[in-house]
Amino acid sequence: MNGTLLGDICNGTNHLIPSVYHASAVSGVGLMYRIINVRGFFEELTTHNFNGQTLTFKLTVNDSLLAENNQQIVIEAIDGNIKISNSTNYGVEMVIDIAELSSLIIGVVTVQELLMLSKVKI
């Protein structure tokens, strides 16, 4: 041992911070999108066409931060146009956490990837 407690803590970039300080870490800040009103979000999408698809599905969302986001919503798509339905009849159910739903909606991850990671139940 060379008499130091930690050894060399430099990060290998040889970047000096004026005047004689060595960089030891790099950090970053990014954005995280989150749906804060599930029902309101899908109500806003009623003017969007989802590729002419016809399907009725139940969406069960789990949210550990916002209890009001813990919802079960039946969404009916007819020729690609969606609406929230009061029906109890649906063809498929998706159970998902709000974090994964938010990532899915903005296109960061696919349903197939979420299934592979056991982050969604269908």
SULVENTA-V84008 format. One record per pair of residues at least 24 apart in sequence whose C-alpha atoms are under 7 Angstrom apart, sorted by sequence separation. I is the first residue (numbers start at 1). GAP is how many residues later the second one is. If there is no record, write none. Layout:
# SULVENTA-V84008
I:GAP + I:GAP
This chain:
# SULVENTA-V84008
53:24 + 54:24 + 96:24 + 53:25 + 54:25 + 95:25 + 96:25 + 53:26 + 54:26 + 94:26 + 95:26 + 52:27 + 53:27 + 94:27 + 95:27 + 52:28 + 94:28 + 51:29 + 93:29 + 50:30 + 92:30 + 38:31 + 49:31 + 50:31 + 37:32 + 49:32 + 58:32 + 48:33 + 57:33 + 47:34 + 56:34 + 57:34 + 58:34 + 59:34 + 60:34 + 61:34 + 62:34 + 63:34 + 46:35 + 56:35 + 57:35 + 58:35 + 59:35 + 60:35 + 61:35 + 62:35 + 63:35 + 46:36 + 57:36 + 58:36 + 59:36 + 60:36 + 61:36 + 62:36 + 46:37 + 61:37 + 43:40 + 34:65 + 35:67 + 34:68 + 33:69
